Amino acid sequence: GQNIDQPTEMTATEGAIVQINCTYQTSGFNGLFWYQQHAGEAPTFLSYNVLDGLEEKGRFSSFLSRSKGYSYLLLKELQMKDSASYLCAVRGVNTGFQKLVFGTGTRLLVSP
Amino acid sequence: DTGVSQDPRHKITKRGQNVTFRCDPISEHNRLYWYRQTLGQGPEFLTYFQNEAQLEKSRLLSDRFSAERPKGSFSTLEIQRTEQGDSAMYLCASSNRDSFGNTIYFGEGSWLTVV
């Protein structure tokens, strides 16, 4: 099976940088995804990592270490609109190639 | 590209009634997924279609749940004899083998409240 852990809640200040960690355990690995979800809305895709290293996309970056079963999402120059839940999801080989397994999400609150 | 669309967006039903949700995936996406999400939790996988074939089904999908994708385009998810525990947001998503990392894109979700 798969197990995904991420902090339940984090707070940060507008303009700051925040790092949201995700650790996972899976008997097979075929990619890690980050999604953003505003309250009452559907998740929207942020990033995808399948190889070790850092992927940068504007204010958001995502890092992966497969040997450590670890990823983080880095948000820079925080804005109020970044207040949302951030979901880490892993696609594991043994759970079926196409299925993503999600963590419970990290709720980020950005204050002025 | 109009995105994944779901209908209805909100449904309130009495316990014991049947409900059906419809999902129209992104055009040309041959893969379609149903997930369920409750408050404070991440989405939980329910089922997956490739074209019209249902290739994977979660143990969460009891015999009261059935999903179809008859022509490989839109899909329906039916819940029979609804129970209060079925109250959740039902998310549909689609993907294409050629999309980046086979990324799945979600619709806006269908909120179900069973009273």
HADDOCK unambig.tbl for C-alpha pairs under 7 A between the chains (distance, minus, plus):
assign (segid A and resid 41 and name CA) (segid B and resid 108 and name CA) 6.11 0.50 0.50
assign (segid A and resid 42 and name CA) (segid B and resid 106 and name CA) 6.31 0.50 0.50
assign (segid A and resid 42 and name CA) (segid B and resid 107 and name CA) 6.35 0.50 0.50
assign (segid A and resid 42 and name CA) (segid B and resid 108 and name CA) 4.90 0.50 0.50
assign (segid A and resid 42 and name CA) (segid B and resid 109 and name CA) 6.11 0.50 0.50
assign (segid A and resid 43 and name CA) (segid B and resid 106 and name CA) 6.35 0.50 0.50
assign (segid A and resid 44 and name CA) (segid B and resid 106 and name CA) 6.85 0.50 0.50
assign (segid A and resid 45 and name CA) (segid B and resid 105 and name CA) 6.88 0.50 0.50
assign (segid A and resid 48 and name CA) (segid B and resid 101 and name CA) 6.86 0.50 0.50
assign (segid A and resid 87 and name CA) (segid B and resid 42 and name CA) 6.94 0.50 0.50
assign (segid A and resid 102 and name CA) (segid B and resid 42 and name CA) 5.50 0.50 0.50
assign (segid A and resid 102 and name CA) (segid B and resid 43 and name CA) 6.12 0.50 0.50
assign (segid A and resid 103 and name CA) (segid B and resid 42 and name CA) 5.55 0.50 0.50
assign (segid A and resid 104 and name CA) (segid B and resid 40 and name CA) 6.76 0.50 0.50
assign (segid A and resid 104 and name CA) (segid B and resid 41 and name CA) 4.53 0.50 0.50
assign (segid A and resid 104 and name CA) (segid B and resid 42 and name CA) 4.26 0.50 0.50
assign (segid A and resid 105 and name CA) (segid B and resid 41 and name CA) 6.82 0.50 0.50
assign (segid A and resid 105 and name CA) (segid B and resid 42 and name CA) 5.94 0.50 0.50
